[in-house]
């Protein structure tokens, strides 16, 4: 059996949570392979919105197995709150949620370091969610990290204190930054006790055993391709590999075990935080996209920057990930536009280019093609035949330019507002 991968093709917030929830009935296992509580996966059903930060988005469906892989970083405080929120829906996770021993823990001092570092950068700040993600991954690569498996050892408290002391030494360089470790630490050890109630496993063996017994697996990514630490708009990126290759290292799955790769993109573009955004709109159109799309971060609540669809960036993401099927979300946000623009190339000092440059912060001007909008409500439609011709033409244009078919179309936040092409 192969592992299918679902991931974002833009700067995150593409609607991965909803699509995973919709696809979950097709799979036996849903597995998160990277990221942490800086990601907010929103799902909506029965007219209630749910936001997940650490737990896979298949958790609300049936008896599917949900795995938090080794590539994920976990904040015990946020994890505990998430568990408590799900428990209010009478969902018992103790039997179908599995956590990798090799997943790293976010310490209270990681969050302090994140805040201190971001504050010190001033105008050059990256736009961190201040969840401690970056410092945690730094400790992971620096071979200092604390992992979930460590909480089961007798030396856990000693390891914790050693790492805290290291962080306090680092914090001395931020002389103007004041903090109280006790305030950040509140509830952290309670979160550790909550973690202990779940199935803590050698996830790489577990996942591969499931594959070998013909179980179907969907690997769920967080953030988006353009935030990948290696291939994103560096340095305004996250600290993990958000691309399809990250599913291999984040779950312990061999490359030849990867099957379909679902790439999700919005019908337009958004970005949260700092960093280059070639098609960003600083006008009434940008405001309209934000308001129509309710574009505010699920994790931070920050207003998202909005702009038209960027095809060079989308082609780049499709190439890097080896996408086999496209999923277009939020088509309904464009309901009230008579015309829609799409960036087809960039105008640069070296001439016009239709590929992503090494540095997006150089002088880049998007070159747009204007297409007719459908200018009508589509959120109640449930088949492609019902869709206006202008929307069909928009989809066909994207498929032609990108070279991969759009197989799923989302026309609203609810589960049932999904069309399979």
NUKOL-114605 format. One record per residue: x, y, z of N, C-alpha, C in turn; residue in one letter. Coordinates in steps of 0.2 Angstrom, whole numbers, padded with zeros to 4 digits, always signed. Example, Ala and Ser with C-alpha at 12.3 -4.5 7.8 and 13.67 -1.06 7.14 Angstrom:
BEGIN
+0066-0028+0039+0062-0022+0039+0066-0016+0039A +0064-0011+0035+0068-0005+0036+0064+0000+0039S 
***
This chain:
BEGIN
+0004-0006+0000+0000+0000+0000+0004+0006+0000X +0002+0012-0003+0006+0018-0003+0003+0023+0002X +0007+0028+0004+0005+0033+0008+0003+0039+0004X -0003+0042+0004-0005+0048+0000-0003+0054+0005X -0001+0059+0001+0001+0065+0005-0003+0071+0003X -0005+0075+0008-0009+0081+0007-0006+0087+0010X -0005+0092+0006-0001+0098+0008-0003+0104+0005X -0001+0110+0008-0002+0116+0005+0003+0118+0000X +0001+0122-0005+0005+0124-0011+0007+0132-0011X +0004+0135-0006+0005+0142-0005+0009+0144+0001X +0007+0149+0005+0010+0151+0011+0005+0149+0017X +0002+0143+0016-0002+0141+0022-0009+0143+0021X -0013+0141+0026-0020+0143+0026-0024+0141+0020X -0022+0136+0017-0026+0134+0010-0032+0130+0011X -0033+0128+0017-0039+0124+0019-0038+0117+0020X -0032+0115+0022-0030+0108+0023-0034+0104+0027X -0036+0107+0033-0040+0104+0038-0047+0101+0036X -0050+0106+0032-0057+0104+0029-0056+0098+0024X -0051+0098+0020-0050+0093+0015-0048+0087+0018X -0044+0087+0023-0042+0080+0026-0048+0077+0029X -0052+0082+0033-0059+0079+0036-0063+0076+0030X -0064+0079+0024-0068+0077+0019-0065+0070+0016X -0059+0069+0016-0056+0063+0013-0055+0058+0018X -0055+0059+0024-0054+0054+0030-0058+0048+0029X -0064+0048+0027-0068+0041+0026-0064+0036+0021X -0060+0039+0017-0057+0035+0012-0050+0031+0015X -0048+0033+0021-0042+0031+0024-0043+0028+0030X -0038+0023+0032-0038+0020+0039-0034+0024+0044X -0029+0028+0041-0025+0031+0045-0024+0038+0043X -0024+0043+0047-0022+0050+0046-0016+0052+0050X -0010+0054+0047-0004+0056+0051-0001+0063+0049X +0000+0067+0055+0003+0073+0054+0011+0072+0054X +0014+0075+0049+0021+0074+0048+0026+0079+0050X +0024+0085+0051+0028+0091+0053+0024+0097+0056X +0028+0102+0058+0024+0108+0061+0022+0107+0068X +0019+0112+0071+0016+0111+0077+0011+0116+0078X +0010+0119+0084+0004+0123+0086+0004+0130+0082X +0009+0131+0078+0009+0137+0074+0004+0136+0068X +0002+0130+0067-0003+0128+0062-0010+0128+0065X -0015+0131+0062-0021+0130+0064-0026+0127+0058X -0028+0121+0059-0032+0118+0053-0039+0118+0055X -0043+0122+0051-0050+0124+0053-0054+0119+0049X -0059+0116+0053-0064+0112+0050-0071+0114+0052X -0076+0113+0048-0083+0115+0050-0088+0110+0048X -0092+0108+0052-0097+0103+0051-0103+0105+0056X -0109+0103+0054-0115+0105+0059-0115+0112+0061X -0112+0116+0056-0112+0123+0057-0108+0125+0063X -0103+0121+0065-0099+0123+0071-0091+0122+0068X -0087+0128+0070-0081+0128+0067-0076+0125+0073X -0071+0121+0071-0066+0118+0075-0059+0119+0072X -0055+0121+0077-0048+0122+0075-0043+0118+0078X -0039+0114+0074-0034+0109+0077-0027+0112+0076X -0023+0111+0081-0016+0114+0081-0011+0108+0080X -0012+0103+0084-0007+0097+0084-0010+0091+0082X -0016+0089+0083-0020+0083+0082-0022+0083+0075X -0021+0077+0071-0023+0076+0064-0030+0078+0063X -0032+0080+0057-0039+0083+0056-0043+0077+0054X -0041+0071+0055-0046+0065+0054-0049+0063+0060X -0048+0067+0066-0050+0065+0072-0058+0065+0073X -0061+0068+0069-0068+0069+0070-0072+0064+0066X -0069+0059+0063-0072+0054+0059-0071+0047+0061X -0076+0044+0063-0076+0037+0064-0071+0034+0069X -0068+0028+0067-0063+0025+0071-0056+0025+0068X -0055+0030+0063-0048+0030+0060-0043+0031+0065X -0037+0028+0063-0031+0029+0068-0028+0036+0066X -0026+0040+0071-0023+0046+0070-0016+0046+0073X -0011+0048+0069-0004+0048+0072-0001+0055+0072X +0002+0057+0077+0007+0063+0077+0014+0060+0076X +0017+0062+0070+0023+0059+0068+0029+0062+0072X +0035+0059+0071+0041+0062+0074+0043+0069+0071X +0041+0071+0065+0042+0077+0063+0039+0083+0066X +0034+0081+0070+0030+0087+0074+0033+0089+0080X +0032+0095+0082+0034+0098+0088+0028+0099+0092X +0028+0097+0099+0021+0097+0103+0022+0102+0109X +0018+0106+0110+0017+0110+0116+0012+0107+0121X +0014+0104+0126+0010+0100+0131+0004+0104+0133X +0005+0111+0134-0001+0115+0136-0006+0116+0131X -0004+0117+0125-0009+0118+0119-0012+0111+0118X -0008+0106+0118-0011+0099+0117-0016+0097+0122X -0015+0099+0128-0020+0097+0133-0027+0101+0132X -0026+0107+0130-0032+0111+0129-0036+0109+0123X -0032+0106+0118-0035+0104+0112-0039+0097+0113X -0036+0093+0118-0039+0087+0120-0046+0088+0123X -0045+0093+0128-0051+0095+0132-0057+0097+0128X -0055+0101+0123-0060+0104+0118-0064+0098+0114X -0060+0094+0112-0063+0088+0108-0067+0084+0113X -0065+0083+0119-0068+0079+0124-0075+0081+0125X -0076+0088+0124-0083+0091+0125-0088+0088+0120X -0085+0086+0114-0089+0083+0109-0091+0075+0110X -0089+0073+0116-0090+0066+0117-0086+0061+0113X -0080+0064+0111-0075+0060+0107-0069+0057+0112X -0069+0051+0112-0063+0048+0116-0057+0047+0112X -0052+0050+0113-0046+0049+0109-0041+0044+0111X -0042+0042+0117-0037+0037+0120-0035+0031+0116X -0040+0029+0112-0039+0023+0108-0037+0024+0101X -0038+0030+0098-0036+0030+0091-0031+0036+0090X -0028+0039+0095-0023+0044+0094-0016+0041+0097X -0011+0041+0092-0005+0038+0093+0000+0044+0093X +0005+0044+0097+0010+0050+0097+0017+0047+0097X +0021+0049+0092+0028+0047+0091+0032+0048+0097X +0036+0043+0099+0041+0045+0105+0047+0050+0102X +0047+0050+0096+0053+0055+0093+0050+0062+0091X +0044+0063+0093+0042+0070+0092+0045+0074+0097X +0047+0080+0096+0050+0085+0100+0045+0089+0104X +0047+0091+0111+0043+0095+0115+0045+0102+0115X +0040+0106+0115+0041+0113+0115+0041+0115+0123X +0046+0118+0125+0047+0119+0132+0044+0127+0133X +0043+0128+0139+0041+0135+0141+0046+0140+0139X +0053+0138+0140+0058+0143+0138+0059+0143+0130X +0057+0139+0127+0057+0139+0119+0052+0145+0117X +0046+0146+0120+0042+0151+0119+0045+0158+0121X +0048+0158+0127+0052+0164+0129+0057+0166+0124X +0061+0162+0122+0066+0163+0117+0064+0166+0110X +0058+0163+0108+0055+0165+0102+0053+0172+0103X +0050+0174+0108+0047+0181+0109+0053+0186+0110X +0058+0184+0113+0064+0188+0114+0068+0189+0108X +0068+0184+0104+0072+0185+0097+0068+0189+0092X +0061+0188+0092+0057+0192+0087+0057+0199+0089X +0057+0200+0096+0057+0207+0098+0063+0211+0096X +0069+0207+0097+0075+0210+0096+0076+0212+0088X +0073+0208+0084+0073+0210+0077+0070+0216+0074X +0065+0219+0078+0062+0225+0076+0059+0225+0070X +0061+0229+0065+0057+0229+0059+0059+0224+0054X +0064+0220+0056+0066+0214+0052+0063+0208+0054X +0058+0208+0059+0056+0202+0061+0052+0198+0056X +0052+0191+0057+0050+0186+0052+0042+0186+0052X +0039+0187+0058+0032+0186+0059+0030+0180+0062X +0034+0178+0067+0033+0172+0070+0027+0172+0074X +0024+0166+0075+0018+0165+0079+0019+0165+0086X +0026+0165+0088+0028+0166+0095+0026+0159+0099X +0025+0154+0096+0024+0147+0099+0030+0143+0101X +0036+0146+0100+0042+0142+0101+0044+0137+0096X +0041+0137+0090+0043+0132+0085+0050+0133+0083X +0052+0139+0081+0059+0139+0079+0064+0137+0084X +0064+0139+0090+0069+0137+0095+0069+0130+0096X +0063+0127+0096+0062+0119+0097+0066+0116+0091X +0065+0118+0085+0068+0114+0079+0075+0116+0080X +0077+0121+0082+0085+0123+0083+0088+0118+0088X +0084+0117+0093+0087+0112+0098+0087+0105+0095X +0082+0103+0091+0082+0097+0088+0088+0096+0084X +0089+0101+0079+0095+0100+0075+0102+0101+0079X +0101+0104+0084+0107+0105+0088+0109+0099+0093X +0104+0094+0093+0105+0088+0097+0104+0090+0104X +0100+0094+0106+0099+0096+0113+0092+0095+0115X +0087+0093+0110+0080+0093+0111+0078+0088+0116X +0072+0089+0119+0068+0085+0123+0063+0082+0119X +0062+0075+0119+0057+0072+0115+0052+0068+0119X +0046+0067+0116+0040+0064+0120+0042+0057+0123X +0047+0053+0120+0049+0047+0124+0053+0048+0130X +0056+0054+0131+0059+0056+0137+0055+0057+0143X +0048+0058+0142+0044+0059+0148+0043+0052+0151X +0044+0047+0148+0043+0040+0151+0050+0038+0155X +0055+0042+0155+0061+0040+0158+0062+0043+0165X +0066+0040+0169+0067+0042+0176+0071+0049+0176X +0075+0050+0171+0079+0056+0170+0076+0062+0167X +0069+0062+0166+0065+0067+0162+0066+0074+0166X +0065+0074+0172+0065+0081+0175+0072+0084+0175X +0077+0079+0176+0084+0082+0175+0086+0084+0168X +0083+0081+0163+0085+0083+0156+0081+0090+0155X +0075+0090+0158+0071+0096+0157+0075+0102+0160X +0077+0101+0166+0081+0107+0170+0087+0109+0166X +0091+0104+0164+0097+0105+0160+0095+0110+0154X +0090+0108+0150+0089+0112+0144+0086+0119+0146X +0082+0120+0152+0080+0126+0154+0086+0131+0156X +0090+0128+0159+0096+0132+0161+0100+0134+0155X +0101+0130+0150+0104+0132+0144+0100+0138+0141X +0094+0138+0141+0090+0143+0138+0090+0149+0142X +0091+0149+0148+0091+0155+0153+0098+0158+0151X +0103+0154+0150+0109+0157+0148+0109+0161+0141X +0105+0158+0137+0105+0162+0130+0100+0168+0131X +0096+0168+0135+0091+0174+0136+0095+0180+0139X +0101+0178+0142+0105+0184+0145+0107+0189+0140X +0107+0187+0134+0109+0191+0129+0104+0197+0127X +0098+0195+0129+0092+0200+0128+0091+0204+0134X +0096+0209+0135+0096+0212+0142+0089+0216+0143X +0086+0218+0138+0080+0222+0139+0074+0218+0139X +0074+0212+0138+0068+0207+0138+0067+0204+0145X +0061+0206+0148+0060+0203+0155+0055+0198+0154X +0055+0193+0158+0051+0187+0158+0051+0183+0165X +0045+0179+0165+0045+0175+0171+0043+0168+0169X +0048+0164+0170+0048+0157+0168+0042+0154+0171X +0040+0155+0177+0035+0152+0181+0028+0153+0177X +0027+0160+0175+0021+0161+0171+0020+0157+0165X +0026+0156+0161+0026+0152+0155+0025+0144+0157X +0028+0142+0163+0028+0135+0165+0021+0133+0167X +0017+0137+0169+0010+0136+0172+0006+0131+0167X +0005+0125+0170+0001+0120+0166+0005+0116+0161X +0012+0117+0161+0016+0113+0156+0016+0106+0159X +0018+0105+0165+0018+0098+0168+0012+0094+0168X +0006+0098+0169+0000+0095+0168-0001+0092+0161X +0001+0096+0156+0001+0094+0149+0005+0088+0148X +0011+0087+0151+0015+0081+0151+0011+0075+0154X +0007+0076+0159+0003+0070+0162-0002+0069+0157X -0005+0073+0154-0010+0072+0149-0008+0068+0143X -0001+0070+0141+0002+0066+0135+0003+0058+0137X +0004+0057+0143+0006+0050+0146+0000+0046+0145X -0006+0049+0145-0012+0045+0144-0014+0042+0137X -0010+0044+0133-0011+0042+0126-0006+0036+0124X -0007+0034+0118-0002+0028+0115+0004+0032+0113X +0010+0031+0116+0016+0034+0114+0020+0028+0111X +0022+0029+0105+0024+0023+0101+0030+0025+0097X +0033+0019+0094+0039+0020+0089+0035+0020+0083X +0034+0027+0081+0029+0028+0075+0031+0025+0069X +0038+0025+0067+0040+0023+0061+0039+0016+0060X +0040+0011+0065+0038+0004+0065+0030+0004+0064X +0027+0008+0068+0019+0007+0068+0016+0009+0061X +0019+0014+0058+0016+0016+0051+0018+0011+0046X +0024+0009+0046+0026+0004+0041+0022-0003+0042X +0021-0005+0048+0017-0011+0049+0010-0010+0046X +0007-0004+0047+0000-0003+0045+0000-0003+0037X +0006+0000+0034+0006+0000+0027+0007-0008+0024X +0011-0011+0028+0012-0018+0026+0006-0023+0026X +0001-0021+0031-0005-0024+0031-0011-0021+0027X -0009-0017+0022-0013-0015+0017-0018-0009+0020X -0016-0006+0025-0020+0000+0028-0018+0006+0024X -0023+0010+0023-0023+0016+0019-0021+0022+0023X -0016+0026+0021-0013+0031+0025-0013+0038+0022X -0015+0043+0025-0015+0050+0022-0011+0054+0027X -0005+0056+0024+0000+0060+0028-0003+0068+0027X -0004+0071+0033-0006+0078+0033-0001+0083+0034X +0000+0087+0030+0005+0093+0031+0003+0099+0034X +0007+0103+0037+0005+0109+0040+0009+0115+0036X +0006+0121+0037+0009+0127+0034+0008+0126+0026X +0013+0128+0022+0013+0128+0015+0019+0127+0012X +0020+0125+0005+0026+0124+0002+0031+0130+0002X +0028+0136+0001+0032+0142+0001+0034+0145+0008X +0033+0141+0013+0036+0142+0020+0041+0136+0021X +0042+0132+0017+0047+0127+0018+0054+0130+0020X +0057+0127+0024+0064+0129+0027+0069+0129+0021X +0069+0125+0016+0074+0124+0011+0071+0128+0004X +0065+0127+0003+0062+0129-0004+0057+0135-0003X +0056+0138+0003+0051+0143+0003+0055+0150+0003X +0051+0155+0004+0053+0162+0003+0058+0164+0009X +0064+0161+0009+0068+0161+0015+0071+0169+0015X +0072+0171+0021+0071+0168+0028+0064+0168+0031X +0059+0171+0027+0053+0171+0030+0049+0165+0029X +0051+0160+0033+0049+0153+0032+0048+0150+0039X +0045+0144+0039+0045+0140+0045+0051+0136+0046X +0051+0132+0051+0058+0128+0053+0058+0121+0051X +0053+0119+0047+0052+0112+0045+0051+0111+0038X +0052+0105+0035+0050+0104+0028+0043+0103+0027X +0040+0107+0024+0033+0107+0023+0031+0103+0016X +0036+0102+0012+0034+0098+0006+0033+0091+0007X +0032+0088+0001+0030+0080+0001+0036+0076+0004X +0042+0078+0002+0048+0075+0005+0048+0074+0013X +0045+0080+0016+0045+0080+0023+0040+0074+0026X +0036+0071+0022+0032+0066+0024+0036+0060+0026X +0042+0059+0022+0046+0053+0022+0050+0054+0029X +0053+0060+0030+0057+0061+0036+0053+0062+0042X +0047+0064+0041+0042+0066+0047+0038+0060+0049X +0038+0054+0045+0035+0048+0048+0039+0042+0047X +0045+0043+0044+0049+0037+0043+0046+0032+0038X +0044+0035+0032+0042+0031+0027+0046+0032+0021X +0048+0027+0017+0053+0027+0012+0049+0031+0006X +0053+0034+0002+0051+0038-0004+0047+0033-0009X +0049+0027-0010+0045+0023-0014+0038+0020-0011X +0037+0023-0005+0030+0021-0002+0025+0027-0003X +0027+0032-0006+0023+0038-0007+0018+0037-0014X +0012+0038-0013+0007+0037-0019+0005+0044-0021X -0002+0045-0021-0005+0051-0023-0002+0057-0019X -0001+0063-0022+0000+0069-0018-0005+0075-0020X -0009+0076-0015-0014+0081-0016-0011+0088-0014X -0011+0092-0019-0009+0099-0018-0015+0104-0017X -0015+0108-0011-0021+0112-0010-0019+0119-0011X -0023+0123-0015-0022+0130-0016-0028+0134-0016X -0028+0140-0013-0034+0144-0014-0035+0147-0021X -0041+0149-0022-0042+0152-0029-0039+0159-0030X -0036+0161-0024-0032+0168-0024-0026+0166-0019X -0023+0171-0017-0017+0170-0012-0018+0174-0006X -0015+0171+0000-0015+0175+0006-0008+0173+0009X -0006+0178+0014+0000+0176+0018-0001+0180+0025X +0002+0177+0030+0001+0179+0037+0009+0181+0039X +0009+0187+0042+0016+0189+0044+0020+0192+0039X +0027+0193+0040+0031+0196+0036+0033+0192+0030X +0037+0195+0025+0039+0191+0019+0037+0194+0013X +0040+0192+0007+0038+0195+0001+0032+0191-0002X +0028+0195-0005+0021+0193-0008+0020+0196-0014X +0022+0194-0020+0022+0198-0026+0015+0200-0028X +0010+0196-0027+0003+0198-0030-0001+0202-0024X +0002+0204-0019-0002+0207-0013-0006+0213-0016X -0012+0214-0013-0016+0220-0015-0017+0224-0009X -0015+0230-0010-0015+0235-0004-0021+0240-0006X -0026+0238-0008-0032+0242-0010-0038+0239-0008X -0044+0242-0011-0051+0239-0009-0052+0232-0011X -0049+0230-0016-0049+0223-0019-0046+0218-0014X -0040+0220-0011-0037+0216-0006-0042+0216+0001X -0045+0221+0002-0049+0222+0008-0055+0217+0007X -0058+0218+0001-0064+0214-0001-0062+0206+0000X -0056+0204-0003-0054+0197-0003-0054+0195+0005X -0051+0199+0009-0050+0198+0016-0057+0197+0020X -0061+0201+0018-0068+0201+0021-0072+0196+0019X -0072+0195+0012-0076+0189+0009-0074+0182+0012X -0067+0182+0012-0064+0175+0014-0063+0174+0021X -0065+0179+0025-0064+0179+0033-0056+0177+0034X -0052+0181+0031-0045+0179+0031-0042+0182+0037X -0042+0178+0043-0039+0180+0049-0036+0173+0051X -0030+0174+0054-0026+0167+0056-0030+0163+0061X -0030+0157+0060-0034+0152+0064-0030+0151+0071X -0023+0152+0071-0019+0152+0076-0018+0159+0080X -0016+0164+0076-0014+0170+0079-0020+0175+0079X -0025+0174+0074-0030+0179+0073-0028+0185+0069X -0022+0185+0067-0020+0191+0063-0023+0191+0056X -0024+0197+0054-0027+0198+0047-0022+0196+0042X -0025+0192+0037-0020+0189+0032-0020+0194+0026X -0014+0195+0023-0013+0199+0017-0016+0195+0012X -0019+0198+0007-0022+0195+0001-0020+0198-0005X -0020+0193-0010-0019+0195-0017-0021+0190-0022X -0020+0191-0028-0022+0187-0034-0018+0181-0034X -0021+0176-0038-0017+0169-0038-0010+0170-0042X -0005+0167-0040+0002+0168-0042+0003+0161-0046X +0003+0161-0052+0004+0154-0056+0011+0152-0056X +0016+0157-0057+0023+0155-0056+0025+0151-0050X +0022+0154-0044+0023+0151-0038+0020+0144-0037X +0014+0144-0040+0010+0138-0040+0013+0132-0044X +0016+0134-0050+0019+0129-0054+0026+0126-0050X +0029+0131-0047+0035+0129-0043+0033+0124-0037X +0028+0126-0034+0026+0121-0028+0024+0114-0031X +0020+0114-0037+0018+0108-0040+0024+0104-0042X +0029+0107-0045+0036+0104-0046+0039+0101-0040X +0040+0105-0035+0044+0103-0029+0041+0097-0026X +0034+0097-0026+0031+0092-0022+0029+0086-0027X +0029+0086-0033+0027+0081-0037+0019+0080-0037X +0016+0085-0037+0008+0085-0036+0005+0081-0041X +0000+0076-0039-0003+0072-0044-0010+0075-0045X -0013+0078-0040-0020+0080-0040-0020+0087-0036X -0024+0092-0039-0025+0098-0036-0031+0099-0033X -0032+0103-0027-0038+0104-0024-0038+0112-0023X -0043+0115-0026-0044+0122-0026-0050+0124-0021X -0048+0128-0016-0052+0130-0011-0054+0137-0011X -0060+0139-0008-0062+0146-0007-0064+0149-0014X -0066+0145-0019-0069+0148-0025-0075+0152-0024X -0078+0151-0018-0084+0155-0017-0082+0162-0015X -0076+0163-0013-0074+0170-0011-0074+0175-0016X -0073+0172-0022-0073+0176-0029-0080+0177-0032X -0085+0175-0028-0092+0176-0031-0094+0183-0033X -0091+0188-0030-0094+0194-0032-0089+0199-0036X -0085+0195-0040-0080+0199-0044-0082+0198-0051X -0082+0203-0055-0084+0203-0062-0078+0201-0066X -0072+0203-0064-0066+0200-0067-0061+0198-0062X -0057+0193-0064-0052+0190-0059-0045+0191-0063X -0040+0193-0059-0033+0193-0062-0029+0187-0059X -0025+0185-0063-0020+0179-0062-0013+0182-0064X -0008+0181-0060-0001+0182-0061+0002+0177-0065X +0004+0178-0071+0007+0173-0076+0014+0173-0076X +0017+0179-0075+0025+0180-0074+0027+0186-0071X +0033+0187-0069+0036+0192-0066+0040+0197-0070X +0039+0203-0069+0044+0208-0073+0049+0210-0068X +0055+0208-0070+0061+0209-0066+0066+0213-0070X +0072+0216-0066+0077+0220-0069+0080+0216-0075X +0080+0209-0075+0083+0205-0080+0078+0203-0086X +0072+0206-0085+0067+0204-0090+0061+0200-0087X +0056+0198-0091+0050+0195-0089+0052+0187-0088X +0050+0185-0082+0051+0178-0081+0045+0174-0078X +0045+0168-0080+0039+0164-0077+0041+0159-0072X +0047+0160-0069+0049+0155-0064+0050+0159-0057X +0050+0156-0052+0052+0159-0045+0059+0161-0045X +0061+0167-0044+0067+0169-0043+0070+0167-0036X +0077+0167-0036+0081+0165-0030+0078+0169-0024X +0077+0176-0025+0075+0180-0020+0069+0184-0022X +0063+0183-0018+0057+0187-0020+0057+0194-0018X +0063+0196-0014+0063+0203-0011+0066+0207-0016X +0068+0205-0022+0071+0209-0027+0065+0213-0031X +0067+0217-0035+0062+0221-0039+0058+0217-0043X +0052+0215-0041+0047+0211-0045+0041+0214-0046X +0038+0214-0052+0032+0217-0053+0028+0211-0056X +0022+0209-0054+0018+0204-0057+0015+0206-0063X +0015+0201-0068+0011+0203-0074+0005+0199-0074X -0001+0202-0075-0007+0199-0074-0011+0198-0081X -0015+0192-0081-0019+0191-0086-0026+0192-0083X -0031+0195-0086-0038+0196-0083-0042+0191-0086X -0046+0188-0082-0051+0183-0084-0058+0185-0081X -0063+0183-0085-0070+0185-0083-0072+0181-0076X -0075+0185-0072-0078+0181-0066-0085+0179-0067X -0087+0175-0062-0094+0172-0063-0099+0176-0059X -0097+0180-0055-0101+0185-0052-0108+0183-0050X -0108+0177-0046-0114+0174-0044-0112+0169-0038X -0117+0168-0034-0117+0163-0028-0116+0156-0030X -0111+0153-0028-0110+0146-0030-0110+0141-0024X -0110+0144-0018-0109+0140-0012-0114+0134-0011X -0120+0135-0014-0125+0130-0013-0125+0124-0019X -0120+0125-0023-0120+0120-0029-0116+0114-0026X -0118+0108-0029-0115+0102-0026-0112+0098-0032X -0113+0100-0038-0110+0096-0044-0106+0101-0049X -0102+0099-0052-0098+0103-0057-0103+0106-0063X -0108+0102-0065-0112+0104-0070-0116+0110-0068X -0117+0111-0062-0121+0117-0059-0116+0123-0060X -0110+0122-0060-0105+0128-0059-0106+0133-0066X -0105+0139-0065-0105+0144-0070-0099+0143-0075X -0100+0144-0081-0095+0143-0086-0089+0147-0085X -0089+0153-0082-0083+0157-0080-0079+0153-0075X -0082+0150-0070-0078+0146-0065-0075+0140-0069X -0078+0137-0073-0076+0131-0077-0070+0133-0081X -0070+0139-0084-0065+0142-0088-0059+0143-0084X -0060+0146-0078-0055+0148-0073-0051+0142-0071X -0054+0136-0070-0051+0130-0068-0047+0127-0073X -0050+0127-0079-0047+0125-0085-0040+0129-0087X -0041+0135-0086-0035+0139-0087-0029+0138-0082X -0031+0137-0076-0026+0135-0071-0023+0128-0073X -0027+0123-0074-0025+0116-0076-0020+0117-0082X -0022+0121-0087-0018+0121-0093-0011+0124-0091X -0011+0129-0087-0004+0133-0085+0000+0129-0081X -0003+0125-0076+0001+0121-0071+0002+0114-0073X -0002+0111-0078-0001+0104-0080-0003+0099-0076X -0008+0100-0071-0010+0095-0066-0018+0096-0065X -0022+0091-0065-0029+0092-0065-0032+0094-0058X -0037+0099-0058-0040+0100-0052-0046+0095-0051X -0045+0091-0045-0049+0085-0044-0055+0087-0039X -0053+0092-0035-0058+0093-0029-0059+0101-0029X -0065+0103-0028-0066+0110-0028-0070+0111-0021X -0068+0116-0018-0072+0118-0011-0075+0125-0013X -0082+0125-0011-0086+0131-0012-0089+0134-0006X -0086+0132+0000-0088+0134+0007-0084+0130+0012X -0085+0133+0018-0081+0129+0024-0084+0123+0026X -0090+0121+0025-0093+0115+0028-0091+0109+0024X -0092+0103+0027-0090+0097+0024-0093+0096+0017X -0100+0097+0017-0104+0096+0011-0103+0101+0005X -0099+0106+0007-0098+0111+0001-0092+0109-0002X -0091+0103-0005-0086+0100-0008-0088+0096-0014X -0085+0098-0020-0086+0095-0026-0080+0091-0029X -0082+0084-0030-0077+0080-0033-0077+0080-0041X -0072+0082-0044-0072+0083-0052-0071+0076-0055X 
***
